[in-house]
């Protein structure tokens, strides 16, 4: 499995589940711990859980990849870590507060769906 293929599978799963403002960042030349970040906004706790489940299911079905989930939807930030692809699912206000896009602005934007 190529990490970029997994990242695209994640993006497609998020789009299917109606995730908002989906961003795929290439961090290969910026970070040593991962190749890609996928960042997405969900509008409720229930939606954040559904997005995380959708990502995990799609990755397992298409790539036999298992992610490690961290965080709770009630905190506004859920991470699904696949190693070379890390998925950040945010409530709108939490995404605005942490501004991962700004923190990792040296990464290359490969895709943005709004």
N, C-alpha and C positions, 0 to 999 in steps of 0.2 A: 504494500500500500504506500502510495506517495502522499506525503503530508498535504500537498496542495489539493489533491483529489478529496481527501478527508475534509479539508476546509470548505470546499465547494459543496460537499454533501451536507455539511453543517449549515451553510448559508441557505441551501434549498429547503432544509427542514425548518429553519427559522421563518423563511418566507411563507411556507405552507401553513405554519401555525400563526401567521399574521403578526410576527415580530416587527418592530418598527425601527427605523434608522439603523439598518444592518451595515456594519463596516467590516471589511476584511483587510487586515494590515499585514504586510510582509515584514517580518522583523529579523530575517536571516542574517543581515549584516549589522544588526543593532543589538540583538540580545543573544546570549549564549544558551539560555535555558529553554527556548522554544523557537519555532520557525514562523508561526502565524498566531495572531490574535483575531478572534471574531468577536465583535462587540455588538450588542443588540439591546433594545429597550422593550420592556413589557409593561403594560399599563396597570397591572394588578398582581397581587401575590399569586392568585390562581393562574394567571397567564405566565408568570415567571416559572412556576412549577411545570406547566404544560410545555413551555419552550425547552426547558431542561430535559424533560422526558422525551420530547420529540427528537432532540439532538442525539440523546443516548440511543434511542431506538434506531434511528437512521444509520448511525455510525456502526452499530452492532450488526444490522441487517446487511449493509452494503460493504463493510470493510472488516467485519468481525473485530471491531475495535471497542474496547471497554473504557469509558471515561470514569474519572474519579470526581464526584460532586462535592463541593464545599460551599458552605453558607446556606442561609435559609431565605426563602422568598420574603418572609416578614422583615428581614433586615434590608431588603431592597437590592441585594447583590448576591447572585449565585454564580459560581464558577464551575465549569465542567472541564477538567484537565485531561487531555488525551496525550500529553507529552509534547509532541511537536506542534500541536494545535491546542490553544487554550481559548475557551469560550467564556465570555463575560456577559452575563445577563443582568441588566440593571432596571430598577424603577427610574422614571424620568429625573426626579430630584437627586437621586444618588449618582446617576450618571453625570448630571450637571456639576455636582459637588467634586467628584474625583477626577473628572476630565482626563480619562486615560488617553484619549486621542491627542491631547496636548502634551501629556507626559511622554508619549511615544511618537511624537511628530516626526522623528527622524526615520521612522518606518515608512515604507511605500504603501500608499493606498491602492489596493488592487481592485476593490469593488465597494461601492456605496449604494445601498438601496434605501430610499426614503419614503 
